[in-house]
Amino acid sequence: MSGRMKILASFALLGFIAGVVANFTYHRVLPALLQIFPEVLRAEWVLSGIAGAVLTLIMLVLWAYLSK
């Protein structure tokens, strides 16, 4: 397996694990956090940070797939 494919597979596995954690967080942890910190978790900077992380992962996948 080439180095690029190892990186892509590693990030795919990390993405899967992050999805499982996000699902758990959404159903169990987020309701409790929203009761404790309602304004912080609804802040625009939190949503911007999440969007930036997703865009960074998309760029990483594109780089790994398209680079020589």
Backbone as CSV, one residue per row, in Angstrom:
resi,resn,N_x,N_y,N_z,CA_x,CA_y,CA_z,C_x,C_y,C_z
1,MET,0.852,-1.170,0.000,0.000,0.000,0.000,0.898,1.234,0.000
2,SER,0.596,2.167,-0.878,1.430,3.363,-0.975,1.212,4.274,0.227
3,GLY,2.136,5.187,0.417,2.061,6.101,1.546,0.803,6.956,1.527
4,ARG,0.424,7.393,0.333,-0.759,8.232,0.200,-2.023,7.472,0.592
5,MET,-2.080,6.211,0.210,-3.243,5.394,0.557,-3.296,5.117,2.054
6,LYS,-2.133,4.964,2.687,-2.100,4.773,4.140,-2.640,6.001,4.863
7,ILE,-2.237,7.184,4.394,-2.728,8.423,4.994,-4.233,8.534,4.802
8,LEU,-4.703,8.253,3.598,-6.128,8.336,3.316,-6.912,7.334,4.158
9,ALA,-6.416,6.116,4.272,-7.087,5.097,5.079,-7.071,5.473,6.558
10,SER,-5.976,6.048,7.018,-5.903,6.477,8.418,-6.926,7.553,8.721
11,PHE,-7.047,8.535,7.843,-8.027,9.590,8.062,-9.451,9.080,7.901
12,ALA,-9.657,8.100,7.028,-10.987,7.495,6.912,-11.363,6.804,8.223
13,LEU,-10.429,6.072,8.801,-10.681,5.406,10.080,-10.923,6.436,11.186
14,LEU,-10.109,7.479,11.226,-10.307,8.534,12.212,-11.658,9.220,12.014
15,GLY,-12.061,9.411,10.779,-13.364,10.012,10.495,-14.509,9.139,10.961
16,PHE,-14.364,7.827,10.796,-15.386,6.903,11.273,-15.502,6.970,12.790
17,ILE,-14.363,6.941,13.447,-14.362,7.017,14.913,-14.947,8.357,15.372
18,ALA,-14.598,9.433,14.687,-15.144,10.745,15.034,-16.660,10.770,14.839
19,GLY,-17.154,10.084,13.811,-18.595,10.012,13.591,-19.310,9.282,14.706
20,VAL,-18.715,8.188,15.187,-19.303,7.443,16.306,-19.321,8.314,17.556
21,VAL,-18.220,9.010,17.808,-18.150,9.894,18.975,-19.149,11.041,18.825
22,ALA,-19.283,11.583,17.625,-20.227,12.677,17.400,-21.664,12.212,17.633
23,ASN,-21.984,11.001,17.205,-23.327,10.469,17.429,-23.589,10.317,18.913
24,PHE,-22.638,9.757,19.640,-22.776,9.606,21.088,-22.929,10.974,21.746
25,THR,-22.101,11.905,21.327,-22.141,13.246,21.894,-23.487,13.904,21.627
26,TYR,-23.988,13.752,20.424,-25.255,14.378,20.051,-26.407,13.855,20.909
27,HIS,-26.432,12.564,21.137,-27.558,11.968,21.849,-27.426,12.009,23.366
28,ARG,-26.221,11.992,23.894,-26.054,11.890,25.346,-25.484,13.150,25.997
29,VAL,-24.465,13.706,25.393,-23.729,14.783,26.054,-24.282,16.167,25.698
30,LEU,-24.634,16.384,24.448,-25.060,17.713,24.012,-26.273,18.247,24.765
31,PRO,-27.324,17.465,25.015,-28.447,18.030,25.789,-28.032,18.528,27.177
32,ALA,-27.157,17.793,27.838,-26.697,18.232,29.153,-25.848,19.500,29.040
33,LEU,-24.978,19.559,28.031,-24.147,20.750,27.855,-24.972,21.973,27.500
34,LEU,-26.033,21.786,26.710,-26.878,22.918,26.346,-27.627,23.472,27.564
35,GLN,-27.923,22.631,28.518,-28.555,23.120,29.734,-27.561,23.889,30.598
36,ILE,-26.311,23.437,30.607,-25.301,24.073,31.448,-24.744,25.341,30.785
37,PHE,-24.405,25.241,29.500,-23.781,26.356,28.761,-24.599,26.706,27.518
38,PRO,-25.797,27.224,27.649,-26.646,27.418,26.467,-26.100,28.435,25.469
39,GLU,-25.505,29.502,25.936,-25.058,30.548,25.011,-23.721,30.232,24.351
40,VAL,-22.821,29.599,25.079,-21.493,29.317,24.529,-21.586,28.347,23.357
41,LEU,-22.380,27.285,23.503,-22.446,26.273,22.460,-23.275,26.708,21.257
42,ARG,-24.018,27.791,21.401,-24.765,28.339,20.266,-24.023,29.504,19.617
43,ALA,-22.841,29.782,20.090,-22.065,30.918,19.593,-21.599,30.661,18.165
44,GLU,-21.483,31.730,17.438,-21.079,31.654,16.036,-19.666,31.091,15.870
45,TRP,-18.758,31.395,16.796,-17.381,30.930,16.672,-17.289,29.416,16.798
46,VAL,-18.182,28.800,17.561,-18.174,27.340,17.676,-18.580,26.716,16.336
47,LEU,-19.641,27.255,15.745,-20.090,26.747,14.449,-19.033,26.987,13.369
48,SER,-18.370,28.133,13.417,-17.297,28.417,12.460,-16.131,27.454,12.637
49,GLY,-15.801,27.127,13.865,-14.724,26.171,14.122,-15.043,24.788,13.581
50,ILE,-16.268,24.356,13.764,-16.688,23.051,13.239,-16.646,23.055,11.715
51,ALA,-17.143,24.120,11.106,-17.112,24.221,9.651,-15.675,24.234,9.134
52,GLY,-14.778,24.926,9.822,-13.368,24.955,9.417,-12.719,23.585,9.507
53,ALA,-13.054,22.834,10.545,-12.496,21.489,10.679,-12.973,20.587,9.547
54,VAL,-14.244,20.681,9.197,-14.779,19.865,8.099,-14.124,20.247,6.780
55,LEU,-13.981,21.532,6.518,-13.342,21.970,5.275,-11.884,21.529,5.211
56,THR,-11.184,21.570,6.325,-9.796,21.121,6.358,-9.691,19.639,6.019
57,LEU,-10.585,18.829,6.563,-10.562,17.401,6.236,-10.870,17.152,4.766
58,ILE,-11.787,17.914,4.199,-12.094,17.771,2.773,-10.865,18.119,1.938
59,MET,-10.181,19.200,2.300,-8.973,19.581,1.559,-7.884,18.523,1.695
60,LEU,-7.747,17.928,2.869,-6.757,16.883,3.078,-7.049,15.668,2.206
61,VAL,-8.293,15.274,2.134,-8.683,14.129,1.292,-8.409,14.449,-0.175
62,LEU,-8.758,15.641,-0.609,-8.475,16.013,-1.988,-6.974,16.022,-2.274
63,TRP,-6.176,16.546,-1.352,-4.720,16.551,-1.526,-4.181,15.127,-1.625
64,ALA,-4.631,14.257,-0.731,-4.130,12.885,-0.731,-4.543,12.154,-1.996
65,TYR,-5.711,12.455,-2.509,-6.195,11.758,-3.697,-5.579,12.306,-4.982
66,LEU,-5.386,13.611,-5.054,-4.954,14.222,-6.313,-3.453,14.417,-6.455
67,SER,-2.696,14.437,-5.360,-1.264,14.686,-5.471,-0.534,13.463,-5.988
68,LYS,0.633,13.701,-6.559,1.423,12.598,-7.134,2.364,12.043,-6.114
